[in-house]
Amino acid sequence: MALLKLGMPLAVITWLIFSWMYREDMLDVDGDRKSTSEELKRIKKSHKQEKGKQQHYLFGKWMWFGSGFYGLTALWTFIVVEFLDVFNFVFSFPGFATLFGDGFIAFLLSAILNQLSNIVTAFVWFNYWSDDSIIVWVVVAYAGYMVGMSAAKRTHKSNVTRSTGHSD
């Protein structure tokens, strides 16, 4: 279950974001894990300073959740929790009388508290996902992250090779 719910989706999201970052020359495709981590810290700092110039929605949310492995896993958890909330709301709609039974202010406060709860859940993602062993879920999530990063590098290098006609 950990692979289907967390490992594979994390690999795909990591591949999407890192592919975009390599394409935009934000990261050195030949960098090792340590240099990539340092570059991500630099990018996060730069992103905070350029608050109004968001280039990519998913990237911006990832930076907000902390960047790197932990931030991307928190982002995926947040997406899942939000999706399930919307799905449950739409398909189990309680009716307007129930929603606003205590007044509009109470409804608004409830919505804000639910959003804050979802954010906290995302930040403690390891508790949200694990049924049995937190260690297994963390390892699977990290493996998905690393597979996604590796796939993004290979894809980018392959595309560069194809477009230039030779490899570096």
N, C-alpha and C positions, 0 to 999 in steps of 0.2 A: 504494500500500500504506500509506503514512503516514497518509493520510486515513482509511482503514478501521480500521487498528489503533490509531491514536492520536488523530487529530483528531476524529472523530465520537464515540467513547466519551468523550473529555474534554469535548466540548460537552454531552453528556447528563449526565455527573456534575456538571459545573459548574452546569448548569441546575437539577439537583435540589438541590444544596447552597445555591445562592444563592436559589432560590425559597423554600426553607425559612427562610433567614436574613431575607429580606424579609417573609415572613409572620409571623415572630416579632419583627419590628421591631428586628432586630439591626443592620441596615444601612439607610442612607438611600437609598431607591430613586431619588431625584433627584441623588445624588452623582455627581461625575465620577470618572475613574480614580484621580486622586491622592487625593481624599478617601476613596474606597473602600479604597485601599491603607492609608491612615492608620487607618481604622476597623478593618480587618483586623488591624493590628498591636495596636491597643487590645484587640480581642476576644481575640487570642492571649495577650496578657499577662493579661487577666482570666481566661481559661480555665486558665492555668497556676496561678493563685492559687486557683481553685475546683476543684482536681483531682478531688475526690470527686463533684462534681455534674455528671456528664456527661449532657447533654440528648439527644444524637443520636449514635449509634454512628459513622456515617460522618463526621460533623463532628469528633468527637473524634480519629479517626484522621488526618483532614486536618490538624488542629491539631498533632498529634504530628509529622507529616512536614514541617511548616514553614508551613502555610497559603499562601495566594496561589497563583500559577500553578505554581511549582516544587513546592510541597507536594502539590498536586492531581495533578500529573503523576507524582510519586513514588508517591502512593497508588494511582493506576491501575496503574502498573507493578507494584507490590507485589501487588495483587489478581490480576493476570494471572499473575505468577510463582507465587504460592501456588496458584491454581487449576490451573495446569499440573502443579505438583508433586503435588497431590492426585489429579488425573486419572491421571497416570503411575503413581502408587503403586497406585491401585485397579485399574487395568487391566493393570498389569504386576507384580502382587503377587509378590514373590520367595519368599514362604513364611516361616513363623515361624522355621524352622531357620536360614535365611539372615539374617533380621533380628536374631536374638538369638545368632547363631553365636559372636560374640566376647563375649557376655555382655550383661546388661541395661545396665550402666553405659556400655559402648561404644555401644550403641544410643541411649541417652539423649544422650550427648555428640554423636553424629552428628546427631541431630535438632536439638539446640541450635545446632550449627555450621551446619547447613543453613538454619535460621531467620535466623541472623546474616548468612549469605551472601545470602539473599533481601532482607534489609533494606538491605545495602550495594548490591545490584543496583538496588533501588528508588531509592536516593539518587543513583546515577549512571545514571539512566534513559536519558539520551541515548546512552550506549554500548550499552545493552540493545536499543534499538529500531532504531538506524540500521545499515543494511547498507552504505550508500554515502556519503551526505552528511548529516552531523550537522546542518548548518544547515537543510536541508529539513525534517527531523523536528522541530527546535525551532520553526521557523516554523509548521509545520502544527499542532503541539501548542498553540502560543500562539494561533493563529487559532481553534482549537476552544475554548479557554478563553474568549476574547473573545466568540465567538458564543454560548456558553452563558450568560455574564454578561448579554449584551444580551437574549437570549431570556427570561431570568428577569425582567429589568426590565420588558420588554414584557408578559409574562404577568401579573406582579403588578399593573402599572398597569391592564391590561385588566380583571382581576378586581375591582380597587377601583372602577373606573368602572362596571362592571356592577352591583356591590352597592350603590353610592351613587346611581346614576342620572345622574351627571355626572362630568366630568373636572376635574382640578385646574387 
